[in-house]
Amino acid sequence: MGDEQREPDEEYREKPVKQADERSVLKKERWTRPKERSRGQKRFGYAVAIIVNLILLYVANNLLAWRVPFITSDFVVPLRYLNISLIATAVANLLFFFYDPDWFLGFTRIGLNIVGIIVSLSLYVTFPFDLSSLASEGILTLLVRFALILGIVGSTIGVIAEFVKFIKAISEATLD
Protein backbone atom coordinates (compact mmCIF):
# COMPACT_ATOMS: atom_id res chain seq x y z
CA MET A 1 0.00 0.00 0.00
CA GLY A 2 2.83 2.39 0.81
CA ASP A 3 4.76 1.89 -2.46
CA GLU A 4 1.73 2.25 -4.77
CA GLN A 5 1.39 5.36 -6.87
CA ARG A 6 -1.47 7.61 -5.88
CA GLU A 7 -3.96 8.93 -8.36
CA PRO A 8 -4.09 12.75 -8.44
CA ASP A 9 -7.58 12.98 -6.91
CA GLU A 10 -6.83 10.62 -4.06
CA GLU A 11 -5.47 11.45 -0.65
CA TYR A 12 -4.75 9.30 2.32
CA ARG A 13 -5.79 10.15 5.81
CA GLU A 14 -5.05 8.37 8.99
CA LYS A 15 -7.92 7.03 11.03
CA PRO A 16 -7.60 5.62 14.54
CA VAL A 17 -8.64 1.98 14.69
CA LYS A 18 -9.22 0.02 17.91
CA GLN A 19 -7.49 -3.34 18.07
CA ALA A 20 -8.51 -6.33 20.16
CA ASP A 21 -6.27 -5.26 23.03
CA GLU A 22 -7.92 -1.76 23.03
CA ARG A 23 -4.81 0.06 21.77
CA SER A 24 -5.40 2.64 19.10
CA VAL A 25 -3.31 2.37 15.98
CA LEU A 26 -3.45 4.53 12.89
CA LYS A 27 -4.64 2.85 9.74
CA LYS A 28 -4.33 4.55 6.39
CA GLU A 29 -7.67 4.83 4.67
CA ARG A 30 -8.10 5.90 1.06
CA TRP A 31 -10.19 9.05 0.55
CA THR A 32 -11.55 10.05 -2.84
CA ARG A 33 -13.67 12.93 -3.95
CA PRO A 34 -17.38 12.20 -3.99
CA LYS A 35 -18.58 11.03 -7.36
CA GLU A 36 -20.76 13.37 -9.33
CA ARG A 37 -24.44 12.67 -8.94
CA SER A 38 -26.14 10.73 -11.70
CA ARG A 39 -28.61 12.42 -14.04
CA GLY A 40 -31.48 10.67 -12.22
CA GLN A 41 -30.29 11.86 -8.82
CA LYS A 42 -30.00 15.42 -10.10
CA ARG A 43 -33.49 15.28 -11.60
CA PHE A 44 -34.90 13.96 -8.33
CA GLY A 45 -33.26 16.86 -6.48
CA TYR A 46 -34.68 19.38 -8.95
CA ALA A 47 -38.17 17.88 -8.61
CA VAL A 48 -37.99 18.03 -4.80
CA ALA A 49 -36.82 21.67 -5.00
CA ILE A 50 -39.78 22.54 -7.23
CA ILE A 51 -42.25 20.94 -4.81
CA VAL A 52 -40.67 22.58 -1.74
CA ASN A 53 -40.72 26.02 -3.37
CA LEU A 54 -44.37 25.65 -4.37
CA ILE A 55 -45.27 24.62 -0.81
CA LEU A 56 -43.33 27.62 0.57
CA LEU A 57 -45.15 29.86 -1.92
CA TYR A 58 -48.49 28.62 -0.60
CA VAL A 59 -47.43 29.05 3.04
CA ALA A 60 -45.97 32.54 2.51
CA ASN A 61 -49.11 33.74 0.78
CA ASN A 62 -51.34 32.46 3.58
CA LEU A 63 -49.42 33.69 6.64
CA LEU A 64 -51.56 36.83 6.95
CA ALA A 65 -54.81 34.89 6.42
CA TRP A 66 -53.75 32.39 9.07
CA ARG A 67 -53.14 35.32 11.43
CA VAL A 68 -49.70 34.22 12.54
CA PRO A 69 -49.31 36.33 15.69
CA PHE A 70 -45.83 37.71 15.03
CA ILE A 71 -46.36 38.58 11.32
CA THR A 72 -47.62 42.14 10.75
CA SER A 73 -49.65 43.50 7.85
CA ASP A 74 -46.40 45.05 6.55
CA PHE A 75 -45.52 41.55 5.35
CA VAL A 76 -47.26 42.35 2.03
CA VAL A 77 -44.26 44.51 1.02
CA PRO A 78 -41.56 41.81 1.12
CA LEU A 79 -44.13 39.18 0.09
CA ARG A 80 -43.96 40.49 -3.48
CA TYR A 81 -40.22 39.88 -3.60
CA LEU A 82 -40.54 36.57 -1.79
CA ASN A 83 -43.09 35.41 -4.37
CA ILE A 84 -40.75 36.39 -7.19
CA SER A 85 -37.91 34.50 -5.50
CA LEU A 86 -39.92 31.32 -4.89
CA ILE A 87 -41.42 31.29 -8.38
CA ALA A 88 -38.03 32.04 -9.98
CA THR A 89 -36.42 29.21 -8.01
CA ALA A 90 -39.17 26.75 -8.99
CA VAL A 91 -38.89 27.77 -12.65
CA ALA A 92 -35.09 27.53 -12.53
CA ASN A 93 -35.30 24.01 -11.12
CA LEU A 94 -37.81 23.09 -13.82
CA LEU A 95 -35.30 24.31 -16.42
CA PHE A 96 -32.49 22.42 -14.66
CA PHE A 97 -34.62 19.27 -14.85
CA PHE A 98 -34.32 19.38 -18.64
CA TYR A 99 -31.09 21.32 -19.18
CA ASP A 100 -28.32 21.58 -16.59
CA PRO A 101 -24.85 22.23 -17.97
CA ASP A 102 -22.53 23.82 -15.40
CA TRP A 103 -22.43 27.22 -17.12
CA PHE A 104 -26.24 27.42 -17.11
CA LEU A 105 -26.46 26.40 -13.45
CA GLY A 106 -23.91 29.05 -12.48
CA PHE A 107 -25.55 31.78 -14.52
CA THR A 108 -29.03 31.00 -13.16
CA ARG A 109 -27.86 30.73 -9.57
CA ILE A 110 -26.25 34.16 -9.81
CA GLY A 111 -29.68 35.61 -10.62
CA LEU A 112 -31.39 33.59 -7.87
CA ASN A 113 -28.86 34.77 -5.29
CA ILE A 114 -29.40 38.39 -6.34
CA VAL A 115 -33.16 37.93 -5.92
CA GLY A 116 -32.46 36.38 -2.50
CA ILE A 117 -30.49 39.47 -1.52
CA ILE A 118 -33.42 41.67 -2.54
CA VAL A 119 -35.82 39.55 -0.45
CA SER A 120 -33.55 39.73 2.60
CA LEU A 121 -33.06 43.49 2.20
CA SER A 122 -36.81 43.97 1.91
CA LEU A 123 -37.42 41.92 5.05
CA TYR A 124 -34.70 43.83 6.90
CA VAL A 125 -35.99 47.27 5.90
CA THR A 126 -39.70 46.52 6.36
CA PHE A 127 -39.19 44.13 9.30
CA PRO A 128 -42.76 42.79 9.28
CA PHE A 129 -42.35 40.97 12.57
CA ASP A 130 -43.93 41.90 15.89
CA LEU A 131 -41.93 40.03 18.48
CA SER A 132 -43.27 42.05 21.42
CA SER A 133 -45.58 39.22 22.53
CA LEU A 134 -42.60 36.89 22.91
CA ALA A 135 -40.23 36.82 25.84
CA SER A 136 -36.88 38.50 25.26
CA GLU A 137 -38.32 40.64 22.46
CA GLY A 138 -35.21 42.80 22.16
CA ILE A 139 -32.87 39.85 21.84
CA LEU A 140 -35.15 38.09 19.33
CA THR A 141 -35.43 41.22 17.21
CA LEU A 142 -31.66 41.55 17.25
CA LEU A 143 -31.22 37.87 16.33
CA VAL A 144 -33.71 38.05 13.46
CA ARG A 145 -32.06 41.19 12.08
CA PHE A 146 -28.64 39.54 12.47
CA ALA A 147 -29.90 36.44 10.61
CA LEU A 148 -31.15 38.66 7.77
CA ILE A 149 -27.75 40.37 7.57
CA LEU A 150 -26.06 36.95 7.50
CA GLY A 151 -28.40 35.96 4.68
CA ILE A 152 -27.45 39.05 2.71
CA VAL A 153 -23.73 38.45 3.26
CA GLY A 154 -24.08 34.74 2.44
CA SER A 155 -26.02 35.45 -0.74
CA THR A 156 -23.44 38.04 -1.78
CA ILE A 157 -20.69 35.46 -1.30
CA GLY A 158 -22.89 33.05 -3.26
CA VAL A 159 -23.08 35.49 -6.17
CA ILE A 160 -19.29 35.74 -6.25
CA ALA A 161 -18.82 31.96 -5.97
CA GLU A 162 -21.36 31.25 -8.70
CA PHE A 163 -19.76 33.87 -10.92
CA VAL A 164 -16.40 32.10 -10.56
CA LYS A 165 -18.06 28.73 -11.33
CA PHE A 166 -19.81 30.29 -14.31
CA ILE A 167 -16.55 31.68 -15.73
CA LYS A 168 -14.82 28.33 -15.15
CA ALA A 169 -17.65 26.42 -16.82
CA ILE A 170 -17.69 28.79 -19.79
CA SER A 171 -13.94 28.45 -20.26
CA GLU A 172 -14.17 24.64 -20.03
CA ALA A 173 -17.10 24.59 -22.46
CA THR A 174 -15.16 26.62 -25.03
CA LEU A 175 -12.13 24.31 -24.70
CA ASP A 176 -14.23 21.23 -25.49
C-alpha positions as CSV (number, residue, x, y, z in Angstrom):
1,M,0.0,0.0,0.0
2,G,2.8,2.4,0.8
3,D,4.8,1.9,-2.5
4,E,1.7,2.3,-4.8
5,Q,1.4,5.4,-6.9
6,R,-1.5,7.6,-5.9
7,E,-4.0,8.9,-8.4
8,P,-4.1,12.7,-8.4
9,D,-7.6,13.0,-6.9
10,E,-6.8,10.6,-4.1
11,E,-5.5,11.4,-0.7
12,Y,-4.7,9.3,2.3
13,R,-5.8,10.2,5.8
14,E,-5.1,8.4,9.0
15,K,-7.9,7.0,11.0
16,P,-7.6,5.6,14.5
17,V,-8.6,2.0,14.7
18,K,-9.2,0.0,17.9
19,Q,-7.5,-3.3,18.1
20,A,-8.5,-6.3,20.2
21,D,-6.3,-5.3,23.0
22,E,-7.9,-1.8,23.0
23,R,-4.8,0.1,21.8
24,S,-5.4,2.6,19.1
25,V,-3.3,2.4,16.0
26,L,-3.5,4.5,12.9
27,K,-4.6,2.8,9.7
28,K,-4.3,4.5,6.4
29,E,-7.7,4.8,4.7
30,R,-8.1,5.9,1.1
31,W,-10.2,9.0,0.5
32,T,-11.5,10.0,-2.8
33,R,-13.7,12.9,-4.0
34,P,-17.4,12.2,-4.0
35,K,-18.6,11.0,-7.4
36,E,-20.8,13.4,-9.3
37,R,-24.4,12.7,-8.9
38,S,-26.1,10.7,-11.7
39,R,-28.6,12.4,-14.0
40,G,-31.5,10.7,-12.2
41,Q,-30.3,11.9,-8.8
42,K,-30.0,15.4,-10.1
43,R,-33.5,15.3,-11.6
44,F,-34.9,14.0,-8.3
45,G,-33.3,16.9,-6.5
46,Y,-34.7,19.4,-8.9
47,A,-38.2,17.9,-8.6
48,V,-38.0,18.0,-4.8
49,A,-36.8,21.7,-5.0
50,I,-39.8,22.5,-7.2
51,I,-42.3,20.9,-4.8
52,V,-40.7,22.6,-1.7
53,N,-40.7,26.0,-3.4
54,L,-44.4,25.6,-4.4
55,I,-45.3,24.6,-0.8
56,L,-43.3,27.6,0.6
57,L,-45.1,29.9,-1.9
58,Y,-48.5,28.6,-0.6
59,V,-47.4,29.0,3.0
60,A,-46.0,32.5,2.5
61,N,-49.1,33.7,0.8
62,N,-51.3,32.5,3.6
63,L,-49.4,33.7,6.6
64,L,-51.6,36.8,7.0
65,A,-54.8,34.9,6.4
66,W,-53.7,32.4,9.1
67,R,-53.1,35.3,11.4
68,V,-49.7,34.2,12.5
69,P,-49.3,36.3,15.7
70,F,-45.8,37.7,15.0
71,I,-46.4,38.6,11.3
72,T,-47.6,42.1,10.8
73,S,-49.6,43.5,7.8
74,D,-46.4,45.1,6.6
75,F,-45.5,41.6,5.3
76,V,-47.3,42.3,2.0
77,V,-44.3,44.5,1.0
78,P,-41.6,41.8,1.1
79,L,-44.1,39.2,0.1
80,R,-44.0,40.5,-3.5
81,Y,-40.2,39.9,-3.6
82,L,-40.5,36.6,-1.8
83,N,-43.1,35.4,-4.4
84,I,-40.7,36.4,-7.2
85,S,-37.9,34.5,-5.5
86,L,-39.9,31.3,-4.9
87,I,-41.4,31.3,-8.4
88,A,-38.0,32.0,-10.0
89,T,-36.4,29.2,-8.0
90,A,-39.2,26.8,-9.0
91,V,-38.9,27.8,-12.7
92,A,-35.1,27.5,-12.5
93,N,-35.3,24.0,-11.1
94,L,-37.8,23.1,-13.8
95,L,-35.3,24.3,-16.4
96,F,-32.5,22.4,-14.7
97,F,-34.6,19.3,-14.8
98,F,-34.3,19.4,-18.6
99,Y,-31.1,21.3,-19.2
100,D,-28.3,21.6,-16.6
101,P,-24.9,22.2,-18.0
102,D,-22.5,23.8,-15.4
103,W,-22.4,27.2,-17.1
104,F,-26.2,27.4,-17.1
105,L,-26.5,26.4,-13.5
106,G,-23.9,29.1,-12.5
107,F,-25.5,31.8,-14.5
108,T,-29.0,31.0,-13.2
109,R,-27.9,30.7,-9.6
110,I,-26.2,34.2,-9.8
111,G,-29.7,35.6,-10.6
112,L,-31.4,33.6,-7.9
113,N,-28.9,34.8,-5.3
114,I,-29.4,38.4,-6.3
115,V,-33.2,37.9,-5.9
116,G,-32.5,36.4,-2.5
117,I,-30.5,39.5,-1.5
118,I,-33.4,41.7,-2.5
119,V,-35.8,39.6,-0.5
120,S,-33.6,39.7,2.6
121,L,-33.1,43.5,2.2
122,S,-36.8,44.0,1.9
123,L,-37.4,41.9,5.1
124,Y,-34.7,43.8,6.9
125,V,-36.0,47.3,5.9
126,T,-39.7,46.5,6.4
127,F,-39.2,44.1,9.3
128,P,-42.8,42.8,9.3
129,F,-42.3,41.0,12.6
130,D,-43.9,41.9,15.9
131,L,-41.9,40.0,18.5
132,S,-43.3,42.0,21.4
133,S,-45.6,39.2,22.5
134,L,-42.6,36.9,22.9
135,A,-40.2,36.8,25.8
136,S,-36.9,38.5,25.3
137,E,-38.3,40.6,22.5
138,G,-35.2,42.8,22.2
139,I,-32.9,39.8,21.8
140,L,-35.2,38.1,19.3
141,T,-35.4,41.2,17.2
142,L,-31.7,41.5,17.2
143,L,-31.2,37.9,16.3
144,V,-33.7,38.0,13.5
145,R,-32.1,41.2,12.1
146,F,-28.6,39.5,12.5
147,A,-29.9,36.4,10.6
148,L,-31.1,38.7,7.8
149,I,-27.8,40.4,7.6
150,L,-26.1,36.9,7.5
151,G,-28.4,36.0,4.7
152,I,-27.4,39.1,2.7
153,V,-23.7,38.4,3.3
154,G,-24.1,34.7,2.4
155,S,-26.0,35.4,-0.7
156,T,-23.4,38.0,-1.8
157,I,-20.7,35.5,-1.3
158,G,-22.9,33.0,-3.3
159,V,-23.1,35.5,-6.2
160,I,-19.3,35.7,-6.2
161,A,-18.8,32.0,-6.0
162,E,-21.4,31.2,-8.7
163,F,-19.8,33.9,-10.9
164,V,-16.4,32.1,-10.6
165,K,-18.1,28.7,-11.3
166,F,-19.8,30.3,-14.3
167,I,-16.5,31.7,-15.7
168,K,-14.8,28.3,-15.1
169,A,-17.6,26.4,-16.8
170,I,-17.7,28.8,-19.8
171,S,-13.9,28.5,-20.3
172,E,-14.2,24.6,-20.0
173,A,-17.1,24.6,-22.5
174,T,-15.2,26.6,-25.0
175,L,-12.1,24.3,-24.7
176,D,-14.2,21.2,-25.5
